[in-house]
């Protein structure tokens, strides 16, 4: 958490994390594009989000939750 009490990173240590706090657009994108996976880590930066999936993929989203790219 940051100094204001806002979350900055949630890491399930390779386990599925709850997604009720995550932007709806990100959760919907993951469910639609990767239905057999789950989010195991999400990090909120100043202008973006980084999401790690249970299949090992890392996905970048902009600050509004729009897909940007899949990291190698």
C-alpha positions in Angstrom: 0.0 0.0 0.0 1.1 3.6 -0.6 1.1 6.3 2.1 -2.5 7.1 1.4 -3.6 3.5 1.9 -4.2 2.7 -1.7 -3.1 -0.7 -3.0 0.0 -0.7 -5.3 0.6 -4.5 -5.6 -1.1 -7.7 -4.8 1.0 -10.9 -5.2 -0.6 -14.3 -4.6 2.8 -16.0 -4.7 1.7 -18.1 -7.7 -1.8 -18.5 -6.3 -5.0 -16.9 -7.6 -5.8 -13.6 -6.1 -9.3 -12.0 -5.6 -10.0 -9.5 -8.3 -12.8 -7.4 -6.8 -10.5 -4.4 -6.3 -9.0 -4.6 -9.8 -10.4 -2.5 -12.7 -13.3 -4.3 -14.4 -11.8 -3.9 -17.9 -8.7 -5.8 -16.9 -10.6 -8.6 -15.3 -13.0 -8.9 -18.3 -10.0 -8.9 -20.7 -8.3 -11.7 -18.9 -11.5 -13.8 -18.6 -12.3 -13.3 -22.3 -8.8 -13.7 -23.7 -7.4 -16.3 -21.3 -10.4 -18.2 -19.9 -8.3 -21.1 -18.5 -6.0 -18.8 -16.4 -6.3 -16.7 -13.4 -4.6 -13.5 -12.2 -1.8 -14.3 -9.7 -0.3 -10.8 -9.4 -1.3 -7.3 -10.2 0.7 -4.1 -9.8 -0.6 -0.6 -10.2 1.9 2.0 -11.3 1.3 5.7 -11.8 0.0 5.4 -15.4 -0.4 1.6 -15.9 -1.1 -1.8 -14.6 1.0 -5.0 -14.8 -0.8 -8.3 -14.5 0.8 -11.8 -14.2 -1.3 -14.8 -15.1 -1.2 -18.4 -13.9 0.1 -19.5 -17.3 3.2 -17.3 -16.9 2.2 -14.4 -19.2 2.7 -10.8 -18.1 0.3 -8.4 -19.6 0.5 -4.5 -19.6 -2.6 -2.3 -19.4 -2.8 1.5 -19.5 -4.1 3.5 -16.5 -7.7 3.1 -17.8 -7.4 -0.7 -17.9 -7.0 -0.9 -21.7 -4.8 -3.7 -23.1 -1.3 -2.5 -24.2 0.9 -5.5 -24.8 2.0 -9.0 -23.6 5.5 -9.0 -22.2 7.9 -11.7 -23.1 
